[in-house]
Amino acid sequence: MATNTNQLTPKNIRRRKRSLESKQKKYGYIFTSPFIVGAIIFILIPLVYSVIYSFHKVELSPEVGKGLICVDGSFGLDNYNEIFNVDPNFRKQILASLGDMAINVPVVVIFSFFMASVLNTKFMGRGFARSVMFLPVIISSGVIISLTQNDLAAQLIGAGDRFASTADSSFEITGAFEMMLMQMDLPVRLIEFLIGAVGRISEITTMGAVSIVIFLAGLQSISPSIYEASYIEGATKWEVFWKISLPMVSPLILLSVVYTVVDSFTSNVNAVIRNIHQTIIGGTYDVGAAMAVSYSLIILAILGIVFAVLSKVVFYQD
């Protein structure tokens, strides 16, 4: 009697499973290949050259179009000694960036989580409000920034520039806020933190747009039945927030903190980033490479510390 080869035997099931997995891996490599190729060309290769240049003396090749050459083959730390011991501004700029990050990250994360909680509730015009909160990301895109550099765009935003001339009133508000905090006998460090946060309202709103989307997606992924069961058991909204909402989105808090740290360190308004750009544009490629490598290592160290600390309090739902 002939056997049916299409019969679902355990061996055939395993063979089909392996075939399905191989197809999924193949399609995965196909769809991720543009990113892999782009990462190699635009990230890995420039990174390797930056590390090499940071340990050498680099100048432009005498032959036009031939790029950069290492005129000093010695493997030394002269460029790093230049930026840390000779340059009077690089270390100050790094310390200033660390201070800005220390203020931006907690304020942005708290603000984003609060706004995501508000946008997750039902109210009239919720879709429009969500679009407005994400609008800073579109405005701060490279296309919009390049348009603002044109003469026509400058004329269009002339009215906004004239309106910005009334910014003295904002300083008066900040001063009044500072006086109010001092009258409350708050600690000096707390007052400095709050004043710094108030002075960064526009920056915080722009930086928090992506985190708002991240938190909003996390809050919407929580099953409504969990909230219903907690309210039936007599839990208050405060208890629901601390025992359900916050633990369930804690992995996203870690993601938001990491994103905000990177965004704060690599922002276009960051003094270190501007210094690196100006140094490289000025033709000092070796010193600029040393700045970039050193700054990247500092960012990775900060991210490692943040991840090590926050990962201990993150709750992962099984």
C-alpha positions in Angstrom: 0.0 0.0 0.0 1.5 3.3 -1.0 2.1 5.8 1.7 0.9 9.4 1.5 3.9 11.7 1.5 1.7 14.7 2.4 0.6 13.1 5.6 1.2 15.3 8.7 3.7 13.1 10.5 5.9 14.6 13.2 8.9 14.4 10.7 7.0 16.4 8.1 5.8 19.0 10.6 9.4 19.6 11.7 10.5 19.8 8.1 7.8 22.4 7.3 8.7 24.3 10.4 12.3 24.5 9.5 11.3 25.6 5.9 9.1 28.3 7.3 11.8 29.6 9.6 14.4 29.7 6.8 12.0 31.7 4.6 11.3 34.1 7.5 15.1 34.6 8.0 15.6 35.1 4.3 12.9 37.7 4.0 14.2 39.3 7.2 17.7 39.7 5.7 16.2 41.0 2.5 14.2 43.7 4.2 17.0 44.7 6.6 19.8 44.7 4.0 19.4 48.4 3.0 19.9 49.3 6.7 22.8 46.9 7.1 24.5 48.3 3.9 23.8 51.9 5.0 25.1 51.3 8.5 28.4 49.8 7.1 28.9 52.6 4.6 27.7 55.6 6.5 28.4 54.6 10.2 31.0 51.8 10.5 33.5 52.9 7.9 33.5 56.6 9.0 33.7 55.5 12.6 36.9 53.4 11.8 38.4 56.3 9.9 37.6 58.7 12.8 39.4 56.5 15.3 42.4 56.3 13.0 42.5 60.0 12.3 42.2 60.8 16.1 45.6 59.1 16.7 47.4 60.7 13.7 48.2 64.1 12.2 45.9 64.4 9.2 46.1 66.9 6.3 44.5 67.3 2.9 46.2 65.4 0.1 48.2 67.7 -2.3 46.4 66.0 -5.2 43.0 67.5 -5.6 40.2 65.0 -5.0 42.4 62.5 -3.2 40.9 63.2 0.3 42.8 63.0 3.5 46.2 61.5 4.3 48.0 60.7 7.5 51.3 62.7 7.4 52.3 61.4 10.8 52.3 57.7 11.2 53.0 57.7 14.9 50.3 56.2 17.1 50.0 58.8 19.8 47.7 60.8 22.0 48.7 64.3 20.9 45.2 65.1 19.6 43.6 64.0 22.9 46.1 66.0 24.9 45.2 69.0 22.7 41.4 68.8 23.4 41.6 68.0 27.1 44.7 69.9 28.3 45.3 72.7 25.8 41.8 73.6 24.5 40.2 75.7 27.3 36.6 75.2 26.0 36.2 71.5 25.3 36.0 70.3 28.9 33.7 73.2 29.8 31.4 72.4 27.0 31.2 68.7 28.0 30.4 69.7 31.6 27.8 72.1 30.3 26.3 69.3 28.2 26.2 67.0 31.2 24.4 69.7 33.2 21.8 70.2 30.4 21.3 66.5 30.1 20.7 66.2 33.9 18.0 68.8 33.6 16.4 67.8 30.3 16.1 64.1 30.9 13.9 64.0 34.0 11.8 67.0 32.9 11.2 65.6 29.4 10.3 62.1 30.6 7.9 63.4 33.3 6.3 65.9 30.9 6.0 63.3 28.1 4.4 60.7 30.4 2.0 63.3 31.8 0.9 64.5 28.3 0.6 60.9 27.1 -1.7 60.1 30.1 -3.8 63.2 29.2 -3.9 62.3 25.5 -4.9 58.7 26.3 -8.2 59.9 27.9 -11.3 60.6 25.8 -12.1 64.2 25.1 -13.3 66.3 22.2 -10.5 67.2 19.8 -8.1 64.5 21.0 -6.8 63.7 17.5 -6.0 67.4 16.9 -4.3 67.6 20.3 -2.1 64.6 19.4 -1.1 66.1 16.1 -0.2 69.4 17.8 2.0 67.6 20.4 4.0 65.8 17.6 4.2 69.0 15.5 7.6 70.1 17.0 9.3 67.0 15.4 8.1 68.1 12.0 9.0 71.7 12.5 12.5 70.8 13.7 13.2 68.5 10.7 16.1 69.2 8.4 13.8 70.3 5.6 12.1 73.0 7.6 15.5 74.2 9.0 16.9 74.5 5.5 13.8 76.4 4.4 14.2 78.9 7.3 17.7 79.7 5.9 16.3 81.1 2.7 15.6 84.8 2.2 12.0 84.1 1.4 11.5 82.1 4.5 13.3 84.7 6.5 10.8 87.3 5.3 7.9 85.0 6.1 9.1 84.6 9.7 9.9 88.2 10.1 6.8 88.8 12.0 7.8 86.0 14.4 11.2 87.7 14.9 9.5 91.0 15.7 7.3 89.2 18.2 10.3 87.6 19.8 11.6 91.1 20.6 9.1 91.1 23.5 11.0 88.2 25.2 12.0 90.6 28.0 8.6 89.8 29.6 9.6 86.1 29.8 12.7 87.0 31.8 10.4 89.0 34.2 8.2 85.9 34.6 11.3 83.7 35.3 12.5 86.2 37.9 9.2 86.3 39.6 9.1 82.5 39.7 12.6 82.4 41.2 11.5 84.9 43.9 8.5 82.8 44.7 10.6 79.7 45.1 13.1 81.5 47.3 10.3 82.7 49.6 9.3 79.1 50.0 12.7 78.3 51.5 13.3 75.4 49.1 16.9 74.0 48.7 19.1 76.0 46.4 19.8 73.0 44.1 16.0 72.4 43.7 15.5 76.0 42.8 18.2 76.0 40.2 16.7 72.8 38.7 13.2 74.3 38.5 14.5 77.6 37.1 16.5 75.7 34.5 13.5 73.6 33.6 11.3 76.7 33.1 13.9 78.3 30.9 13.8 75.2 28.6 10.1 75.0 28.0 10.4 75.3 24.2 13.3 72.8 24.1 11.5 70.4 26.4 8.4 70.5 24.3 10.4 69.7 21.2 12.4 66.9 22.8 9.3 65.3 24.4 7.3 64.8 21.2 8.7 61.4 20.4 8.6 60.2 24.0 4.9 61.2 24.1 4.2 58.9 21.1 6.2 56.1 22.9 4.2 56.5 26.1 0.9 56.9 24.4 1.5 53.6 22.5 2.4 51.9 25.7 -0.7 53.1 27.6 -2.9 52.1 24.8 -1.5 48.6 24.8 -2.7 48.0 28.4 -5.8 45.9 28.4 -8.9 47.8 29.6 -10.0 44.7 31.5 -7.1 45.2 33.9 -8.3 48.6 34.8 -11.9 47.4 35.1 -10.9 44.5 37.4 -8.9 46.9 39.6 -11.8 49.4 39.9 -14.2 46.5 40.8 -11.8 45.5 43.6 -12.0 49.1 44.9 -8.7 50.5 43.8 -8.5 54.3 43.4 -7.1 56.1 40.4 -3.9 56.9 42.3 -3.4 53.2 43.2 -4.1 52.2 39.6 -1.5 54.6 38.4 1.3 53.4 40.7 0.5 49.7 40.6 -0.7 49.2 37.0 0.0 52.1 34.6 3.5 52.9 35.8 4.9 49.3 36.1 3.4 48.3 32.7 5.1 51.2 30.9 8.4 51.1 32.8 10.2 49.4 29.9 9.2 52.4 27.8 10.4 54.8 30.5 13.8 53.2 30.1 13.5 53.6 26.3 12.4 57.2 26.6 15.3 58.0 29.0 17.9 56.5 26.6 16.4 58.3 23.6 16.3 61.6 25.5 19.9 61.2 26.7 21.1 60.7 23.1 18.9 63.5 21.8 20.2 65.9 24.4 23.9 65.0 23.7 23.5 65.1 19.9 21.2 68.1 19.5 22.1 70.8 16.9 22.1 73.4 19.7 24.6 71.4 21.7 27.8 73.3 22.2 30.1 70.2 21.8 28.4 69.2 18.5 28.8 72.7 17.1 32.5 72.8 18.2 33.2 69.5 16.5 31.5 70.7 13.3 33.4 73.9 13.3 36.7 72.2 14.0 36.3 69.8 11.1 35.0 72.4 8.7 38.0 74.5 9.7 40.3 71.8 8.4 41.6 70.4 11.7 40.4 66.9 10.9 42.5 65.1 13.4 41.5 67.2 16.4 37.9 67.1 15.3 38.1 63.3 15.1 39.5 63.1 18.6 36.7 65.3 19.9 34.1 63.1 18.2 35.6 59.8 19.5 35.9 61.2 23.0 32.4 62.6 23.1 31.0 59.3 21.7 32.7 57.3 24.5 31.3 59.7 27.1 27.8 59.2 25.7 28.2 55.4 25.7 29.4 55.6 29.3 26.4 57.6 30.4 24.1 55.3 28.6 25.7 52.3 30.2 25.2 53.9 33.7 21.6 54.8 32.9 20.8 51.4 31.6 22.4 49.6 34.5 20.5 51.7 37.1 17.1 51.8 35.5 17.1 48.1 34.3 16.9 47.1 37.9 13.5 48.7 38.4 12.0 47.9 35.1 9.0 45.5 35.1 8.6 43.2 32.2 5.3 41.5 31.8 5.5 37.8 31.0 
